[in-house]
Amino acid sequence: MSDYLVRATAADAQIRAFACTTAELVEKARTVHNTSPVVTAALGRLLSAGVMMGSMLKGDGDLLTLQVKGDGPVNGITVTADSEGNVKGYANVPDVIIPAKPNGKLDVSGVVGKGYLSVIKDMGLKEPYAGRVELQTGEIAEDLTYYFASSEQVPSSVGLGVLMEKNNTVRQAGGFIIQLMPFADEEVITRLEKNLREVSSVTGILDAGNSPEEMLGIILDGLKPEITDTMPCAFSCSCSRERVKKALVSIGRSELKDMIDDGKEIELNCHFCNTNYIFSVDELKNIYKMKGLQ
């Protein structure tokens, strides 16, 4: 099943809902960054959340950034998504290995630790919207549930999951976000709460062969869900050699002159997709001569 997300409403628009399957993009992130299983799980959860929250953005050029910064050994995770299903991300320390939980599950909260979740929305205004909340569990889904309630005043339920194969590749990944509108009545709330209590896990639902649509059908049972949109999603980075070259132009003459005087090629790395860009001394000299360099 290729990665995609669905958007839906239920109970006569008293509920809005999102669900996604993201195994391919999480596996690509694992391959690109060579992440350990527990870091793959943590990064994969945040990537899945990014896909769904990015789809909530209105404008084509709008960007969402999710940052988890804790005192755990992974030392932070960053994910960026747009409104069209493109997402990218990285963990500061990708190869962390810690013991599993007593129940055998990967210890995401242990690798994240205590700290903060930041949500930054760049919608083309002078200043981006930024919200920050204290991590509640470090499991990411519960932290985002808390963020929606406290920063956006939207009662929500967030479910995220990554299931690994024995060879440490990604077997299943995905998630859901269910949100109550302000006018939701008690009967709808009660039924939704009952359904959510009976949900085993995101990866359990997906591993049973269910699609995102069927996942929402389970969660919104009895609430007349209606799928409103379907969108492919992918791990995709917008970096390029030309963009990196522009970054070199922006650093100024003195710093660039120091690089040239050093007499060695330089290598620049994109944190998001781990691509390396090498510039020779001659290329640096040409950049130095470029018109408009400060």
C-alpha positions in Angstrom: 0.0 0.0 0.0 1.5 3.3 -1.1 1.6 6.1 1.4 -1.4 8.4 1.5 -3.6 10.3 3.9 -7.3 10.9 4.0 -9.4 13.7 5.4 -12.9 13.2 6.6 -15.8 14.7 8.6 -18.3 12.8 10.8 -21.5 13.4 12.8 -22.7 16.1 10.4 -19.4 18.0 10.5 -19.2 17.9 14.3 -15.9 16.0 13.9 -13.1 16.4 11.5 -10.6 13.6 11.1 -7.3 12.6 9.4 -5.6 9.3 8.9 -2.5 8.2 7.1 -0.4 5.2 6.2 3.3 6.2 6.0 5.5 3.0 6.0 7.3 3.9 2.8 8.2 7.4 3.8 9.3 6.3 7.3 11.4 3.5 5.7 13.0 6.1 3.4 13.8 8.3 6.4 15.3 5.2 8.2 17.5 4.5 5.1 18.6 8.1 4.6 19.5 8.7 8.2 20.5 5.1 9.2 18.4 5.4 12.3 18.2 2.8 15.0 14.9 1.0 15.6 13.8 3.2 18.5 14.8 6.4 16.7 13.0 5.2 13.6 9.9 4.8 15.8 10.2 8.3 17.3 11.0 10.0 14.0 8.4 8.0 12.1 5.7 9.1 14.6 6.6 12.7 14.1 6.7 12.4 10.3 3.2 10.9 10.3 2.0 13.7 12.5 3.7 16.2 10.2 1.9 14.8 7.1 -1.5 15.1 8.7 -0.9 18.5 10.4 0.6 19.9 7.2 -2.6 19.0 5.3 -4.4 21.3 7.7 -2.5 24.3 6.2 -4.4 26.5 3.8 -1.9 28.0 1.4 0.3 26.2 -1.1 3.4 27.8 0.2 2.6 27.3 3.9 5.0 25.3 5.9 4.7 23.4 9.2 7.7 22.6 11.5 7.4 20.2 14.5 10.3 20.1 16.9 10.6 17.7 19.8 13.5 18.8 22.2 14.1 16.7 25.2 16.8 15.6 27.6 16.9 12.0 26.2 19.8 10.6 24.2 18.2 11.4 20.8 18.7 15.1 21.7 15.8 16.3 19.6 13.8 15.6 16.4 12.7 18.0 13.7 10.1 17.5 11.0 8.9 19.9 8.3 5.8 19.4 6.1 3.9 21.3 3.5 0.2 21.3 2.6 0.6 18.8 -0.2 1.8 15.7 1.6 5.5 16.3 1.4 7.4 15.8 4.7 11.1 15.5 5.7 12.8 15.2 9.1 15.8 14.1 11.1 16.9 13.1 14.5 19.9 14.9 16.1 21.5 11.6 17.2 20.1 8.9 14.8 21.9 5.8 16.1 20.7 5.7 19.7 20.1 2.3 21.2 18.4 1.8 24.5 16.6 -1.2 26.1 13.0 -1.9 25.1 10.2 -1.5 27.6 9.2 -4.4 29.9 6.4 -5.2 27.4 8.9 -5.5 24.6 7.9 -2.3 22.8 10.4 0.3 21.7 11.0 3.0 24.4 10.2 6.2 22.5 9.6 8.2 25.6 13.0 7.0 27.0 14.9 8.1 23.9 13.1 11.5 23.8 13.1 12.3 27.5 11.6 15.4 29.2 11.4 18.7 27.4 9.2 20.6 24.9 7.2 20.2 21.7 7.2 23.2 19.4 4.8 23.7 16.5 5.7 26.5 14.0 3.5 27.5 11.1 5.0 29.7 8.4 2.0 31.1 6.5 3.8 33.9 4.6 3.1 36.5 7.3 5.7 38.7 8.9 6.1 36.4 11.8 5.3 32.6 11.8 2.9 31.3 14.4 4.7 29.4 17.1 3.3 27.3 19.9 5.2 25.4 22.6 4.1 23.0 25.2 5.9 20.8 27.7 6.2 17.2 26.8 3.6 15.1 28.7 4.9 11.6 28.0 7.5 11.9 25.3 5.5 9.3 23.3 4.6 12.2 20.8 1.0 11.3 20.2 -0.1 12.2 23.7 2.1 15.3 23.5 0.4 16.5 20.3 -3.0 15.8 21.9 -2.0 18.1 24.7 -0.7 20.7 22.3 -4.0 20.9 20.4 -6.0 21.2 23.6 -3.8 23.8 25.3 -2.4 25.9 22.4 -5.2 25.7 19.8 -8.1 25.0 22.1 -9.3 22.1 19.9 -10.2 18.9 21.8 -8.3 16.2 19.8 -7.2 12.6 19.9 -3.9 11.7 18.2 -2.7 8.2 17.5 0.7 7.4 16.0 2.6 4.2 15.5 5.6 2.6 13.8 6.0 -1.2 13.7 9.4 -2.7 12.9 10.3 -5.9 11.2 12.8 -8.3 12.8 15.4 -7.0 10.3 14.8 -3.5 11.6 13.0 -2.3 8.4 9.6 -0.6 8.7 6.6 -2.9 8.6 3.8 -0.5 9.3 3.6 3.2 10.1 0.8 5.8 10.2 -1.6 7.6 12.4 -4.9 9.5 13.0 -6.0 12.8 14.3 -9.6 13.2 15.4 -10.9 16.7 16.4 -14.2 17.9 17.9 -15.7 21.0 16.6 -17.0 23.6 19.2 -20.6 22.7 18.5 -20.2 18.9 19.0 -23.1 17.6 21.2 -22.7 15.3 24.2 -24.1 12.2 22.4 -21.4 12.5 19.7 -18.6 13.0 22.3 -19.7 10.0 24.3 -19.8 7.7 21.3 -16.4 8.9 20.0 -14.8 8.4 23.5 -16.3 4.9 23.6 -14.9 4.1 20.1 -11.4 5.5 21.0 -11.3 3.3 24.2 -11.7 0.3 22.0 -9.0 1.1 19.5 -6.0 -1.2 20.1 -3.2 0.6 18.3 -2.6 2.4 14.9 -0.1 -0.3 13.8 -2.5 -3.1 15.0 -5.2 -1.6 12.7 -2.8 -1.2 9.8 -1.2 -4.6 10.2 -4.6 -6.2 10.1 -4.8 -5.0 6.5 -6.9 -1.9 7.1 -6.6 1.2 5.0 -6.7 4.8 6.4 -10.3 5.0 5.3 -11.1 1.7 7.2 -9.1 3.0 10.2 -11.4 6.0 10.4 -14.4 3.7 9.9 -13.4 1.9 13.0 -12.7 5.0 15.1 -15.8 6.8 13.9 -18.2 3.8 13.9 -21.8 5.0 14.3 -20.9 8.6 13.6 -21.4 8.5 9.8 -17.9 9.4 8.6 -17.5 10.9 5.1 -14.2 11.0 3.3 -13.6 14.5 1.9 -10.1 14.2 0.4 -7.3 11.7 -0.4 -3.7 12.8 -0.9 -0.5 10.9 -1.5 2.3 11.6 0.9 6.1 11.1 0.7 9.5 11.9 2.2 10.6 14.7 0.0 13.4 17.3 0.5 13.5 20.6 -1.4 17.3 21.0 -1.1 19.4 21.3 -4.2 22.9 22.3 -5.2 21.6 25.7 -6.3 20.0 26.3 -3.0 23.2 25.4 -1.1 25.1 27.7 -3.5 22.8 30.6 -2.5 23.5 29.8 1.1 27.2 30.1 0.4 26.5 33.5 -1.3 24.7 34.7 1.8 27.5 34.1 4.3 29.5 37.1 3.1 32.9 37.9 1.7 35.2 37.4 4.7 34.0 33.9 5.6 34.1 32.8 2.0 37.6 34.3 1.6 38.8 32.2 4.6 37.4 29.0 2.9 39.3 29.9 -0.3 42.5 30.7 1.5 42.3 27.3 3.2 42.8 25.8 -0.2 40.5 22.8 0.3 37.1 21.8 -1.1 34.2 22.1 1.3 31.4 19.7 2.0 28.0 20.9 3.1 25.3 18.5 4.4 21.5 18.8 4.3 20.2 17.7 7.7 16.8 16.7 6.4 17.9 14.3 3.6 21.5 13.7 4.5 22.7 14.7 1.0 26.3 16.1 0.8 27.2 18.9 -1.6 30.9 19.4 -2.4 32.3 22.7 -3.7 35.8 23.0 -5.1 38.1 25.9 -4.4 37.5 27.2 -8.0 33.8 27.1 -7.4 34.2 29.0 -4.2 36.3 31.6 -6.1 33.4 32.0 -8.7 30.9 32.4 -5.9 33.1 35.0 -4.3 33.1 37.0 -7.6 29.4 36.8 -8.0 27.7 40.2 -8.3 25.7 41.3 -5.3 27.8 39.4 -2.7 27.9 41.3 0.5 
